């Protein structure tokens, strides 16, 4: 059980809700992407009319929602696969040949 407890503690630390609220502190890649998005948004504000900005914002919202739903689906499938693996591992018996 010590291995399980150690892994669970590590996962809790890695996914600490306080840290994840500010993803820029956790991931350099996320920070860079956020900076690039800010620059693109400023550029769009310079060249597009207000209606164009609203359409781009709506497109971004839809994309984010789609990605969030896909993440939930993948997470749930991964969780189910992990539970199956654990159950199969617990039920496994060595076979003599």
ROPA-312589 format. One line per field, with one value per residue: residue number from 1; residue in one letter; x negated, y negated, z of N, C-alpha, C in turn. Coordinates in nm, 2 decimals, decimal comma. Layout:
N
seq = c(NUM | ...)
type = c(a | ...)
n.east = c(X | ...)
n.north = c(Y | ...)
n.up = c(Z | ...)
ca.east = c(X | ...)
ca.north = c(Y | ...)
ca.up = c(Z | ...)
c.east = c(X | ...)
c.north = c(Y | ...)
c.up = c(Z | ...)
END
This chain:
97
seq = c(1 | 2 | 3 | 4 | 5 | 6 | 7 | 8 | 9 | 10 | 11 | 12 | 13 | 14 | 15 | 16 | 17 | 18 | 19 | 20 | 21 | 22 | 23 | 24 | 25 | 26 | 27 | 28 | 29 | 30 | 31 | 32 | 33 | 34 | 35 | 36 | 37 | 38 | 39 | 40 | 41 | 42 | 43 | 44 | 45 | 46 | 47 | 48 | 49 | 50 | 51 | 52 | 53 | 54 | 55 | 56 | 57 | 58 | 59 | 60 | 61 | 62 | 63 | 64 | 65 | 66 | 67 | 68 | 69 | 70 | 71 | 72 | 73 | 74 | 75 | 76 | 77 | 78 | 79 | 80 | 81 | 82 | 83 | 84 | 85 | 86 | 87 | 88 | 89 | 90 | 91 | 92 | 93 | 94 | 95 | 96 | 97)
type = c(x | x | x | x | x | x | x | x | x | x | x | x | x | x | x | x | x | x | x | x | x | x | x | x | x | x | x | x | x | x | x | x | x | x | x | x | x | x | x | x | x | x | x | x | x | x | x | x | x | x | x | x | x | x | x | x | x | x | x | x | x | x | x | x | x | x | x | x | x | x | x | x | x | x | x | x | x | x | x | x | x | x | x | x | x | x | x | x | x | x | x | x | x | x | x | x | x)
n.east = c(-0,08 | -0,21 | -0,32 | -0,10 | 0,01 | -0,20 | -0,20 | 0,05 | 0,03 | -0,17 | -0,02 | 0,18 | 0,03 | -0,08 | 0,15 | 0,26 | 0,51 | 0,48 | 0,24 | 0,31 | 0,49 | 0,36 | 0,22 | 0,00 | -0,20 | -0,26 | -0,32 | -0,55 | -0,50 | -0,22 | -0,22 | -0,36 | -0,19 | 0,04 | -0,06 | -0,11 | 0,15 | 0,26 | 0,11 | 0,21 | 0,48 | 0,46 | 0,37 | 0,58 | 0,78 | 0,69 | 0,73 | 0,98 | 1,33 | 1,57 | 1,78 | 1,65 | 1,46 | 1,64 | 1,74 | 1,50 | 1,44 | 1,66 | 1,62 | 1,38 | 1,48 | 1,65 | 1,47 | 1,31 | 1,51 | 1,56 | 1,31 | 1,29 | 1,50 | 1,41 | 1,18 | 1,29 | 1,43 | 1,20 | 1,07 | 1,26 | 1,27 | 1,00 | 1,00 | 1,18 | 1,05 | 0,82 | 0,94 | 1,03 | 0,79 | 0,68 | 0,86 | 0,84 | 0,57 | 0,58 | 0,73 | 0,57 | 0,40 | 0,10 | 0,01 | -0,08 | -0,30)
n.north = c(0,12 | -0,12 | -0,22 | -0,29 | -0,49 | -0,68 | -0,74 | -0,85 | -1,08 | -1,22 | -1,28 | -1,44 | -1,66 | -1,74 | -1,82 | -2,03 | -2,24 | -2,52 | -2,58 | -2,52 | -2,72 | -2,94 | -2,89 | -2,98 | -2,97 | -2,71 | -2,60 | -2,67 | -2,66 | -2,70 | -2,97 | -3,10 | -3,05 | -3,19 | -3,45 | -3,49 | -3,47 | -3,70 | -3,90 | -3,84 | -3,91 | -4,18 | -4,27 | -4,19 | -4,36 | -4,59 | -4,57 | -4,46 | -4,52 | -4,59 | -4,40 | -4,18 | -4,11 | -4,02 | -3,79 | -3,64 | -3,61 | -3,45 | -3,22 | -3,14 | -3,08 | -2,87 | -2,68 | -2,64 | -2,53 | -2,29 | -2,16 | -2,13 | -1,96 | -1,74 | -1,68 | -1,60 | -1,36 | -1,21 | -1,19 | -1,05 | -0,81 | -0,72 | -0,69 | -0,48 | -0,28 | -0,26 | -0,16 | 0,08 | 0,21 | 0,22 | 0,39 | 0,62 | 0,68 | 0,73 | 0,97 | 1,14 | 1,44 | 1,63 | 1,84 | 2,17 | 2,32)
n.up = c(0,00 | 0,04 | -0,20 | -0,34 | -0,18 | -0,19 | -0,46 | -0,48 | -0,31 | -0,45 | -0,69 | -0,59 | -0,50 | -0,75 | -0,88 | -0,74 | -0,65 | -0,59 | -0,72 | -0,99 | -1,05 | -1,15 | -1,42 | -1,56 | -1,38 | -1,36 | -1,61 | -1,86 | -2,13 | -2,14 | -2,05 | -2,25 | -2,47 | -2,38 | -2,38 | -2,66 | -2,75 | -2,64 | -2,78 | -3,04 | -3,01 | -2,96 | -3,21 | -3,38 | -3,28 | -3,38 | -3,65 | -3,72 | -3,75 | -3,49 | -3,50 | -3,63 | -3,43 | -3,23 | -3,35 | -3,37 | -3,10 | -3,02 | -3,17 | -3,05 | -2,79 | -2,85 | -2,95 | -2,72 | -2,54 | -2,68 | -2,67 | -2,39 | -2,33 | -2,48 | -2,34 | -2,09 | -2,18 | -2,26 | -2,01 | -1,85 | -1,99 | -1,96 | -1,68 | -1,65 | -1,79 | -1,62 | -1,38 | -1,47 | -1,53 | -1,27 | -1,14 | -1,30 | -1,25 | -0,98 | -0,99 | -1,12 | -1,18 | -1,16 | -1,43 | -1,48 | -1,71)
ca.east = c(0,00 | -0,29 | -0,34 | 0,03 | 0,01 | -0,30 | -0,15 | 0,17 | -0,03 | -0,23 | 0,08 | 0,25 | -0,06 | -0,09 | 0,28 | 0,30 | 0,60 | 0,42 | 0,14 | 0,37 | 0,57 | 0,27 | 0,15 | -0,12 | -0,30 | -0,29 | -0,37 | -0,61 | -0,43 | -0,09 | -0,25 | -0,40 | -0,06 | 0,12 | -0,13 | -0,09 | 0,29 | 0,27 | 0,06 | 0,30 | 0,60 | 0,44 | 0,36 | 0,72 | 0,85 | 0,65 | 0,76 | 1,11 | 1,44 | 1,63 | 1,86 | 1,55 | 1,41 | 1,74 | 1,74 | 1,38 | 1,46 | 1,76 | 1,55 | 1,29 | 1,56 | 1,70 | 1,35 | 1,28 | 1,61 | 1,54 | 1,19 | 1,32 | 1,58 | 1,32 | 1,09 | 1,38 | 1,45 | 1,08 | 1,04 | 1,35 | 1,22 | 0,88 | 1,03 | 1,24 | 0,94 | 0,74 | 1,01 | 1,03 | 0,65 | 0,66 | 0,95 | 0,78 | 0,45 | 0,61 | 0,79 | 0,48 | 0,33 | 0,00 | 0,05 | -0,19 | -0,30)
ca.north = c(0,00 | -0,24 | -0,26 | -0,36 | -0,62 | -0,77 | -0,79 | -0,94 | -1,20 | -1,29 | -1,33 | -1,55 | -1,77 | -1,78 | -1,88 | -2,12 | -2,34 | -2,65 | -2,60 | -2,52 | -2,84 | -3,02 | -2,79 | -3,04 | -2,94 | -2,57 | -2,56 | -2,77 | -2,65 | -2,77 | -3,11 | -3,15 | -3,05 | -3,30 | -3,58 | -3,49 | -3,50 | -3,85 | -3,97 | -3,83 | -3,98 | -4,32 | -4,29 | -4,18 | -4,48 | -4,70 | -4,55 | -4,41 | -4,60 | -4,53 | -4,27 | -4,08 | -4,07 | -3,94 | -3,66 | -3,57 | -3,57 | -3,34 | -3,11 | -3,09 | -3,02 | -2,74 | -2,59 | -2,61 | -2,44 | -2,16 | -2,10 | -2,10 | -1,84 | -1,63 | -1,64 | -1,52 | -1,23 | -1,13 | -1,17 | -0,95 | -0,68 | -0,69 | -0,65 | -0,35 | -0,19 | -0,24 | -0,08 | 0,22 | 0,26 | 0,25 | 0,51 | 0,73 | 0,71 | 0,80 | 1,10 | 1,21 | 1,55 | 1,69 | 1,96 | 2,26 | 2,39)
ca.up = c(0,00 | 0,04 | -0,33 | -0,38 | -0,10 | -0,24 | -0,59 | -0,46 | -0,26 | -0,57 | -0,78 | -0,52 | -0,51 | -0,89 | -0,92 | -0,63 | -0,70 | -0,58 | -0,83 | -1,12 | -1,08 | -1,22 | -1,50 | -1,60 | -1,28 | -1,37 | -1,74 | -1,94 | -2,26 | -2,12 | -2,04 | -2,39 | -2,55 | -2,33 | -2,43 | -2,80 | -2,77 | -2,61 | -2,90 | -3,16 | -2,98 | -2,98 | -3,35 | -3,43 | -3,24 | -3,46 | -3,80 | -3,75 | -3,69 | -3,37 | -3,53 | -3,65 | -3,30 | -3,16 | -3,42 | -3,33 | -2,96 | -3,01 | -3,22 | -2,94 | -2,69 | -2,90 | -2,95 | -2,58 | -2,49 | -2,75 | -2,61 | -2,25 | -2,34 | -2,53 | -2,22 | -2,00 | -2,23 | -2,25 | -1,87 | -1,80 | -2,05 | -1,89 | -1,55 | -1,67 | -1,82 | -1,50 | -1,29 | -1,53 | -1,51 | -1,13 | -1,12 | -1,37 | -1,18 | -0,85 | -1,01 | -1,20 | -1,11 | -1,25 | -1,50 | -1,50 | -1,84)
c.east = c(-0,08 | -0,31 | -0,21 | 0,04 | -0,09 | -0,26 | -0,04 | 0,12 | -0,09 | -0,13 | 0,15 | 0,16 | -0,07 | 0,04 | 0,34 | 0,39 | 0,55 | 0,32 | 0,21 | 0,45 | 0,49 | 0,18 | 0,02 | -0,24 | -0,34 | -0,35 | -0,42 | -0,54 | -0,29 | -0,12 | -0,28 | -0,27 | 0,03 | 0,07 | -0,10 | 0,06 | 0,32 | 0,23 | 0,16 | 0,43 | 0,58 | 0,43 | 0,50 | 0,80 | 0,81 | 0,70 | 0,91 | 1,21 | 1,50 | 1,70 | 1,76 | 1,49 | 1,51 | 1,75 | 1,62 | 1,39 | 1,55 | 1,70 | 1,45 | 1,37 | 1,61 | 1,59 | 1,32 | 1,38 | 1,59 | 1,42 | 1,21 | 1,40 | 1,50 | 1,23 | 1,17 | 1,40 | 1,32 | 1,04 | 1,13 | 1,31 | 1,10 | 0,91 | 1,09 | 1,14 | 0,85 | 0,81 | 1,01 | 0,90 | 0,63 | 0,74 | 0,88 | 0,65 | 0,47 | 0,66 | 0,69 | 0,41 | 0,22 | 0,05 | -0,08 | -0,18 | -0,39)
c.north = c(-0,13 | -0,30 | -0,34 | -0,49 | -0,72 | -0,83 | -0,89 | -1,08 | -1,28 | -1,35 | -1,45 | -1,67 | -1,83 | -1,86 | -1,96 | -2,23 | -2,48 | -2,68 | -2,61 | -2,64 | -2,94 | -2,93 | -2,85 | -3,00 | -2,79 | -2,53 | -2,68 | -2,77 | -2,72 | -2,92 | -3,17 | -3,15 | -3,17 | -3,44 | -3,59 | -3,52 | -3,65 | -3,93 | -3,97 | -3,91 | -4,13 | -4,35 | -4,28 | -4,30 | -4,60 | -4,69 | -4,51 | -4,51 | -4,52 | -4,40 | -4,16 | -4,02 | -3,99 | -3,80 | -3,58 | -3,52 | -3,45 | -3,21 | -3,05 | -3,03 | -2,88 | -2,64 | -2,55 | -2,51 | -2,30 | -2,09 | -2,06 | -1,97 | -1,72 | -1,58 | -1,56 | -1,38 | -1,15 | -1,10 | -1,05 | -0,81 | -0,63 | -0,63 | -0,51 | -0,25 | -0,16 | -0,14 | 0,07 | 0,28 | 0,30 | 0,38 | 0,63 | 0,77 | 0,78 | 0,94 | 1,19 | 1,32 | 1,60 | 1,82 | 2,05 | 2,32 | 2,51)
c.up = c(0,00 | -0,10 | -0,37 | -0,31 | -0,15 | -0,38 | -0,57 | -0,40 | -0,37 | -0,66 | -0,72 | -0,52 | -0,65 | -0,93 | -0,81 | -0,69 | -0,70 | -0,69 | -0,97 | -1,15 | -1,16 | -1,30 | -1,55 | -1,50 | -1,29 | -1,50 | -1,82 | -2,08 | -2,25 | -2,12 | -2,18 | -2,48 | -2,51 | -2,38 | -2,58 | -2,83 | -2,74 | -2,72 | -3,02 | -3,13 | -3,00 | -3,13 | -3,42 | -3,40 | -3,33 | -3,61 | -3,82 | -3,69 | -3,57 | -3,39 | -3,56 | -3,52 | -3,22 | -3,22 | -3,37 | -3,19 | -2,94 | -3,07 | -3,12 | -2,83 | -2,73 | -2,90 | -2,81 | -2,52 | -2,55 | -2,69 | -2,47 | -2,25 | -2,38 | -2,41 | -2,12 | -2,05 | -2,22 | -2,10 | -1,82 | -1,86 | -1,99 | -1,75 | -1,55 | -1,70 | -1,70 | -1,40 | -1,34 | -1,51 | -1,37 | -1,10 | -1,18 | -1,30 | -1,05 | -0,87 | -1,09 | -1,12 | -1,21 | -1,31 | -1,52 | -1,64 | -1,84)
END
